[in-house]
Amino acid sequence: MFDYALLRMSVSSGDGDGGEFVRTFQLASSGQGVPLPIGTFSDGTVLVRTSGASAMPPTGLSRDPVLLWRYLLDGELLDTVGTFEGDEMHRAGEGQRTIATSLPFGRRAMFALSGTHLFFGSGNSYQIDVFSSNGRLERSIRQLVANGPVTKQEIERIRRPPEDQSRPRPPGFQQLINRMPFPETKPAYGELVVDAASNLWVAEYSLRLFETTSWTVFDPQGTLLGTVQMPRGSRVRQIGHDYVLATWRGEDEVEHVRLYELVKPNR
């Protein structure tokens, strides 16, 4: 568990809420911004991301780099893993300040861990690169699937002011989004999740997190296993050998926990 306010890791024995508290430690500074843990490799080292320094334009589109690091379980910095494309952002001047916002339909850095391997997807095309824990590229998972187009109707829906006036947009945000450029195509996919059998689940792209319904599943070697359909409104949290644990948000916006049976075809 990671405390973002204190930048402190908590270590427990066992898995989940049943584990007993062992100790805490803080991550040593890498000198490159705030460290944010992604997950833990099977050797016990922790993978951490920070924002990389680069010459960002004062306004317009940019994609900040992401630096990945490995830490030991006492907080000591072990080594660097590599530099990757980060999230696509839009920067606009507003008086004496610059406002940075996530770009609707922008590409995002997607990471997932499995044992001794790191999966990374930039969303530029349907390609997910598989790295060893020390950052060596071992293989790539690809599909010949074109990125979906961003339609005029989708852009108009985003720019349209919210109907619920009890939750108005911040001052200046409407003008900002009206001037914001939009990509011609969407990212190739959404979230990456690794299941208990080290299979990689790749979500179909959705602008809104809880609208993802279709997942494509690959085995650890990158062979396509098939697709899985999840109920609309659900967000996958954990995938076991025979179950999918998800949170589900209904029309009342209240989040519920649901456990779904995972039925696999005979192979």
N, C-alpha and C positions, 0 to 999 in steps of 0.2 A: 504494500500500500504506500502511496506517495502523498505527502502533505505539500500542496503547491505553495501555500503561504510561507511555510518554513523551509521548503526545499529539503524535506527530510523523508527518508525511506523507513518504513517499519517492516520488520521481518517476523513472520510467524511460522510455526511448524505445522505441517499438514496443509490441506487445501481448504479454501473458503472460510466461512465463519467458524468452523469447528477447530481450526488451528489455534495453537496457544502462542501468545506474544513472546518473542524472544528478545529483540533489541531494536534500537533505532540507530541510524547513522545519516550523516549529511553527505551529499555528493560534492566532491572537490570541484572547484571552479576550473573550467577548461579555458577561460578567458574569452569565450565566444557567446556570451548571453546566458539566458536562463536555461538550465538543463531540464528537460522534460522526458521522463522515462517512457519507453515504448513497450518494453517487455523484458523477459529473462530467457537466456539461452539455457540449454540443458546442462552446461558446465557451471551454471550459477552466476555467470557474468550478466550484467544489466546493460541493455542497449538504451542509449539516451540520445535525444535529438536537441540541437540548438540551432538558432538562426545564424547563417553565415553572413559575414560582412562583404558587401559589394557596393559598387557605385550605382545606387538606385536613382532613377530619374525623379525630379521633384514632382512631376505629374505624369499621368498616363498609365499604361499597363506595365507591369513588371512581374517577375517570378523570382522571389528571393531564394537563394540556395539554402539547403538544409544540411547541416553537418551531423554525422552520426559518430558516437563514441561508445566504447565499452568500459564499464566500471566493474571493479571487484565488489563483493558484498560487504566490504568495510568502507565503501565510498571512495576508494582510491581510483584515480583515472588510470586505466590499463593501456589503451591505445585508441587510435582513430580507426573508423571503419570506412569512411568515405564521404564525398560530397554529392548530394542529389538535388534534383529539381524540387523546389518547394511549391507552395500554393500560389496561384495566380491572383494578383491583387490589382486594384485600381486606386490610384492616388490622384486627388484633385485639390486645388488650392481653394481655401475658404478664408478670405480676409488675410490675416497674418499667419495662418496655420495651414498645414496640409492634412487632409483626412484620407486615411487608407481604409478601404473596405474590400471584403471578399467580392470577387467578380462573379455575378450570376452566370452559371454554366462554365465557370473557369476550371482549369485543370488543378488538381490537388495531388499532393504527395501521399500515396497510400503505402502503408507498411504492415507486415504481419510476420510473426516469428514461428518457427517450427523446429524444435530441437536444436540443431546446430546451424540452421539456415535462416536467412532473411529474404522475404519476398518484397520487392519494390515495384510499384507501378506509377508511372507519371500521368497516365490517362491520355497521352498524346495519340496513341494507337493501341490496339488490343495486343499489348505485349507486357508481360510481367517478368522481370528479371529475378533470378534466384542467385543469391550470394552466400558464400560461407560466412561464418561469424566474424572473420577477420577482413571481410570486404572483397574477397575474390569472386568474380563473376563465374558461375559454373554452368548455367544454362538459362534459356529464356522460354517462356510459355507464350505461344502466339495463336491467334485465330484470325482468319481472313474475314473480319467483320468491320464494316465501315462505321465511323462515328455518326450518330444520328444528327440531323440538322436541327438548328435552333429556329423555330418558326416565328413569324410575326405575331401570331396569336399568343405565344408564350411570352414574348417580350412585352406586349401590351398588358398582359395579365400581371407581370411584375411591376410595371410602371404605374398601373392603376392604383390610386389611393385606396387604403383599406376601407371596407364598408363599416367596420366596427370603429366608430369615432371615439370610443372609450379608450382605445389604444392607438392614438395618433402617431405618425412618424415623427422622429426628432426634427427640430427646426433645421431647415436647409437640406434635409435628406431627400425630399421630393425633387428639388432642383438638381441635386447630385445624381439621382438615378435617372432623371430625364436626359441628362447629358452623357451618361455612362455608355461606352460602346459595348456591344455584345459580340461574343464569338459567333462564327458562322456554324460551327458544329459543337456538339456536346462532348464531354469526356467519354472515353471508350467504355468505362465501367465505373462502379462505385466502390464500396468497401471491400476489403480483403479480410477473410477470416480463415484460420486454420482449425480443423476439427481434431478430435482425439486420436484419429488414425493418421494424422499429418497430411490429410487431403486439404487442398486449397479451394475455398469457396469464394467466387468472384460475383459480386452483386451487380445486377443490371443498374445502369446509372439512373438516378432520380435526383432532381433538384432538391426535393424535400426528403429528409432522411426516412420518414416513416411511410413513404410511398413505394419503397423498393419491394418487389414481390418475387422476382425471378433471380435465381442464383445458378451459376454454372460451376460445376465441381470437377477438379482435376486431381489425379493421384499424385503422390510425392515426386514421380518422375515426369509429370506434366501431361500424362495421358488423360484425355477427356473421358470422364465417367458418366456425365449426364447433367440434367438440370433439375432443380427443386423449386417448387412454387410455394411461397409463404403467403399467409393471409395479409391483405392490405392493412396497413396501420401497425404492423409488427416490426420490431427491431431485434435482430439476432444478437444474443449476448454470449452464448456458449453452445458448442456443438459436440455432443458425445458420440459414442458408437451407434446408439439407437435412439437418440433424442435430440431435439433442438430446444434450448431454453431461450425464450424471447420475452421482451416487454411489449405490451400492446396498449395503444392509446386510442380510445374511442372518441365519439363526438363530444363527450363531456371533457375531453383533454386530460382525464385522469389516467395515470399509468398503472397497468396491471401486469403481473407476471404470469406467463403461460408456459406450459411444458407440452411440446408436440412430439408425437412418436415419429421416428425416422424409419421409414420402411425402404429397404434397399432391394433392388431386383436381384435375382439369382444370376450370378455371372459364371 
